[in-house]
Amino acid sequence: MALAGAGLLTACSTEPETPDDPFVFATDDPSTYVRVDRIGMPAIGTAVIADKEGYNQADPSDDPSAFVEQIVASVTGLHEALDDDLTGLGLSPCAPDLCVEQAAPLVVPDIITVDTSADSGFPNGRRLEDPVIDVTLALVLLDLSVEGQTVTSLVGALNPTANDRPFEDAFPYLAPAHEL
């Protein structure tokens, strides 16, 4: 999301330029935008960063020096709160330092990477059906050196295995909202 001045700017509008081009994209100079939130990796800025305003204003290249300490403290707190529950589910939690080590390449810096020569899907970009939170949480919470425990061990164990409604084949791809 980006703001310029007092008004909200959008990336596209509903007024097509031509019948063949159903989307109109903003052409504002990039310097007119101000970052108000960054979420390349879901749950990082939300769950493990204490200084959310500083994080949102910082450049991802600053993440290793500016935010790793906060991430380590939060991951340690998560383990203090959740390790008994994970063990009760038959899962093996990792020591916080090991978890930070195995998650760091994915979450620091907080960006989405896309390698067009590799298969698509998280962590190489994101598809709607990718279990992004489950994978991120597995890296932060589970000892992946334990046989049979993988980055998808939380899928189905704690979270649903699929969306409750199938995704559409055409843009915007999301299923219709539930009616109240």
C-alpha positions in Angstrom: 0.0 0.0 0.0 1.3 3.5 -0.8 0.1 6.9 0.1 0.9 10.2 -1.6 0.0 13.5 0.1 -3.4 13.2 1.8 -5.0 10.9 -0.9 -4.8 7.2 -1.3 -3.3 6.1 -4.7 -4.2 2.9 -6.4 -2.2 0.9 -8.8 -5.0 0.4 -11.3 -8.5 1.7 -11.9 -11.7 0.3 -13.3 -11.7 2.6 -16.3 -10.1 0.8 -19.2 -7.9 2.8 -21.6 -9.0 0.6 -24.5 -11.4 -2.3 -24.8 -8.4 -4.6 -25.2 -6.7 -3.3 -22.1 -9.1 -3.8 -19.1 -6.6 -2.2 -16.6 -5.3 1.3 -16.2 -2.1 1.6 -14.2 -0.9 4.7 -12.2 2.0 6.5 -13.8 2.9 8.7 -10.8 6.6 9.2 -10.2 7.8 6.6 -7.6 9.1 9.3 -5.4 5.5 10.4 -4.6 4.9 7.1 -2.8 5.6 6.4 0.8 5.8 2.8 2.1 3.3 2.3 4.9 3.7 -1.5 5.2 6.0 -4.2 3.8 5.2 -7.8 4.0 7.4 -9.7 1.6 7.3 -12.6 4.0 4.0 -12.9 5.8 4.2 -13.1 9.6 7.6 -11.6 9.9 6.7 -7.9 10.2 3.4 -8.9 12.0 4.6 -11.5 14.5 8.3 -11.1 15.2 9.2 -7.4 14.7 8.6 -5.2 17.8 9.4 -1.9 16.0 6.7 -2.2 13.3 6.9 1.5 12.2 10.7 1.4 12.0 10.5 -1.9 10.1 8.0 -0.6 7.6 10.0 2.5 6.9 13.4 0.7 6.7 14.8 -0.7 3.5 15.0 -4.5 3.3 18.8 -4.2 2.9 18.8 -2.9 6.5 17.1 -6.1 7.9 20.3 -8.1 8.8 21.8 -5.3 10.9 18.6 -3.6 12.2 16.1 -6.3 12.9 17.7 -9.7 13.5 17.9 -9.0 17.3 14.2 -8.4 17.4 13.5 -11.6 15.4 15.7 -13.7 17.7 14.0 -12.3 20.8 10.5 -13.0 19.3 11.4 -16.5 18.1 12.7 -17.3 21.6 9.4 -16.0 23.1 7.4 -18.1 20.6 9.3 -21.2 21.7 8.8 -20.5 25.4 5.0 -20.2 24.7 4.6 -23.0 22.1 7.2 -25.8 22.5 5.0 -27.8 24.9 2.1 -27.6 22.5 4.2 -28.6 19.5 5.6 -31.6 21.5 2.0 -32.5 22.5 1.2 -32.7 18.8 4.1 -35.1 18.2 6.3 -32.4 16.6 9.9 -31.7 17.5 10.6 -28.0 18.2 14.0 -26.7 17.4 16.2 -24.6 19.7 15.5 -20.9 19.0 19.1 -20.3 17.6 18.7 -23.3 15.2 15.3 -22.0 14.1 16.6 -18.6 13.4 19.5 -20.1 11.5 17.2 -22.3 9.3 14.6 -19.5 8.8 17.1 -16.6 8.2 17.8 -17.3 4.5 14.0 -17.2 3.8 13.0 -14.2 5.9 16.1 -11.9 6.0 15.8 -9.6 4.1 12.0 -9.4 4.0 11.5 -9.7 0.2 9.8 -11.9 -2.3 12.3 -13.5 -4.7 11.4 -14.8 -8.1 13.7 -16.9 -10.2 12.1 -17.3 -13.6 14.3 -20.3 -14.5 12.9 -22.3 -11.5 9.5 -23.7 -10.8 7.0 -21.2 -9.4 5.7 -21.5 -5.9 6.7 -20.5 -2.5 9.5 -19.6 -1.7 10.0 -18.8 -5.4 7.2 -16.3 -5.6 3.8 -17.1 -4.2 0.8 -18.9 -5.6 -2.6 -18.5 -3.9 -2.6 -22.2 -2.8 0.9 -22.1 -1.4 1.0 -22.8 2.4 3.2 -19.8 3.0 2.5 -19.3 6.7 2.8 -23.1 7.4 6.2 -23.2 5.8 7.4 -20.0 7.5 6.2 -21.3 10.9 7.8 -24.7 10.3 11.1 -23.0 9.7 10.7 -20.8 12.8 9.3 -23.6 15.1 10.4 -27.1 14.0 13.6 -29.0 14.0 13.8 -29.9 10.4 16.7 -32.3 11.0 14.2 -34.7 12.7 13.4 -37.5 10.2 9.9 -37.2 8.8 9.5 -33.5 9.9 9.5 -31.1 7.0 8.5 -27.6 6.1 5.0 -28.9 5.4 4.6 -30.7 8.7 2.1 -28.1 10.0 -0.1 -28.4 6.9 -3.1 -30.4 8.1 -1.6 -30.8 11.6 -2.6 -27.3 12.6 -4.0 -25.6 9.5 -6.3 -26.5 6.7 -4.9 -28.3 3.7 -6.7 -26.2 1.2 -8.9 -23.1 0.8 -12.6 -23.7 1.8 -13.7 -22.7 -1.8 -11.7 -23.5 -5.0 -9.9 -20.6 -6.6 -11.2 -19.2 -9.9 -9.5 -19.9 -13.2 -9.7 -16.2 -14.3 -8.6 -12.9 -12.6 -9.0 -12.0 -9.8 -8.8 -15.8 -9.1 -10.1 -15.6 -5.5 -13.3 -17.4 -4.7 -16.4 -15.3 -4.1 -16.8 -14.0 -0.6 -19.1 -15.9 1.8 -22.5 -14.3 2.1 -23.7 -13.4 5.6 
